[in-house]
């Protein structure tokens, strides 16, 4: 425990901001997940403001987490990363537009905010991983492994997104929770690896 505190204390300011952002993002996901589990429960769902209020702290913690991760990543953008930051942002925009057309026009799936959140989360994680690699917290191998894990989590979340309206209420309930769990687990895993 003492060793872990020393490691955290010795982290540079930008890395501390990224890790703080991860904690805020995890809290955001927990509030969002709590809302989902209450509002979409197959039996005895808690509707309206009795569960809806949970979205407010989710929104606040989410925005704060994004701001911290971006602030922590920005000073490192001039250093060598695995992927140029502008490519990640441009790729995210292009990917969103492709998925928007693919899911809404081709698959006839109603477009919801979750598509934007899935792509936005993946872009944020890639920016973070790039910054942590540039700051030499990750080896090339570790960074690539986390990029693959992030891409896999985003793909699973996208599959859940596409399938949601095709599932019955019970399966849809679990299907909708999976992306929220993944969105919390990945930044938690990244933070743990940086600290240890």
SULMOSUL-V913190 format. One record per backbone hydrogen bond with DSSP energy under -0.5 kcal/mol. NH is the residue of the N-H (numbers start at 1). CO is the residue of the C=O. Records with the same first field share a line. If there is no record, write none. Layout:
NH: CO, CO
//
This chain:
5: 1
6: 2
7: 3
8: 4
9: 5
10: 6
11: 7, 8
16: 12
17: 13
18: 14
19: 15
20: 16
21: 17
22: 18
23: 19
24: 20
25: 21
26: 22
27: 23
28: 24
29: 25
30: 26
31: 27
32: 28
33: 29
34: 30
35: 31
36: 32
37: 33
38: 34
39: 35
40: 36
41: 38
46: 38
47: 45
50: 47
51: 48
52: 48
53: 49
54: 51
55: 52
56: 53
57: 53
58: 54
59: 55
60: 56
61: 57
62: 58
63: 59
64: 60
65: 61
66: 62
67: 63
68: 64
69: 65
70: 66
71: 67
72: 68
73: 69
74: 70
75: 71
76: 73
77: 74
79: 76
87: 84
88: 84
89: 85
90: 86
91: 87
92: 88
93: 89
94: 90
95: 91
96: 92
97: 93
98: 94
99: 95
100: 96
101: 97
102: 98
103: 99
104: 100
105: 101
106: 101
107: 102
109: 103
115: 112
116: 112
117: 113
118: 114
119: 115
120: 116
121: 117
122: 118
123: 119
124: 120
125: 121
126: 122
127: 123
128: 124
129: 125
130: 126
131: 127
132: 128
133: 129
134: 130
135: 131
136: 133
137: 132
138: 132
143: 139
144: 140
145: 141
146: 142
147: 143
148: 144
149: 145
150: 146
151: 147
152: 148
153: 149
154: 150
155: 151
156: 152
157: 153
158: 154
159: 155
160: 156
161: 157
162: 158
163: 159
164: 160
166: 163
167: 163, 164
172: 168
173: 169
174: 170
175: 171
176: 172
177: 173
178: 174
179: 175
180: 176
181: 177
182: 178
183: 179
184: 180, 181
185: 181
186: 182
188: 184
189: 185
190: 186
191: 187
192: 188
193: 189
194: 190
195: 191
196: 192
//
